[in-house]
Amino acid sequence: MDELFSCRNCIHNSGQSINSGPGKGYCQLHKSIIDHPVETTCKYLHRKDFPVFIVDEGLREHAYEFALFSGLASLKTKVALPIIHYSEKYAWEHNQYNSLLNALAQYHKSERSCVFIQAFSGGIDGIRSLAHASLVRSYMHHCGTWKSSYRLILSLVQEVDIEPRFERNTLLDLDQDIEEARSQALWDVVFTRISGIQEYGWHAGLEHLIWIADSLNSSLAELDWTRLRDDLSRERETITKMIIEHAKSNDAFFSPAKYEVPPDDGDTYLW
């Protein structure tokens, strides 16, 4: 149960989950390396596996429990942990370089976060798929509005029925059957994606998206990926149309004043 309230299950540590992403993590909220992600937490925990409005009571209790810690803390001993700033030089010198962690550590330096996030879309790599869904949710949570997030969510929706693939070295429990380990890691991504759609529905006031799980028959509850993938494929077009129509009705869909600013060279920037 503790691992559900650890950094491994928090969207701000986007490159790891309970079942994937070995080694150190990186918290984009505190801008710190996480030495032992499964043993670390903070009062700002935002769970990957459920939308925040479903587990808000548990999150409030957790926040109260760690209210006196301004940053990261030990989940077990409740001792404050130091902020460890990322150093690419240190990583190379100590044979600890991880390309994904290196990229995620640069997130706060990017001028346009939305462009950075979209660079993670469009693939089948399991860890990158997890990072993409987590980054979208983190961005949406930080902005607190659907208007700045609808394009990111549209991108996420297009991948909701794509099966992420995990190499052996990206999994945590190598003592169990490899296919079982991959299956557990897959569900981490699936729940992170679906929870993101639900949270967008909450921000936008779209009831169908808030309770999208009800439209997936019993395939989600029964953890039947084959059936769920078909259900998600069927829902993808409906969800996409709903998000676009809602954005249009609120004059937010590719608003010229906000998104299409023609520079001197005559090109059109969409971000």
Buried (B, 14 or more C-beta within 10 A) or exposed (E): EEBBBBBBBBBBBBBBBBBBBBEBBBBBBBBBBBBBBBBBBBBBBBBBBBBBBBBEEBBEEBEEBBEEBEBBBBBEEEEBBEEBEBEEEEBEEEEEEBEBBBBBBEBEEEEEBBEBBBEBBEBEBBBBBBBBBBBBBBBBBEBEEBBBBBBBBBBBBBBBBBBBBBEEEBBBBEEEEEEEBBBBBBBBBBBBBBBBBBBBBBBBEBEEBBEBBEBBBEBBEEBBBEBBBBBBEEBBEBBBEBBBEBBEEEEBBEEEEEBEEEEEEEEEEEE
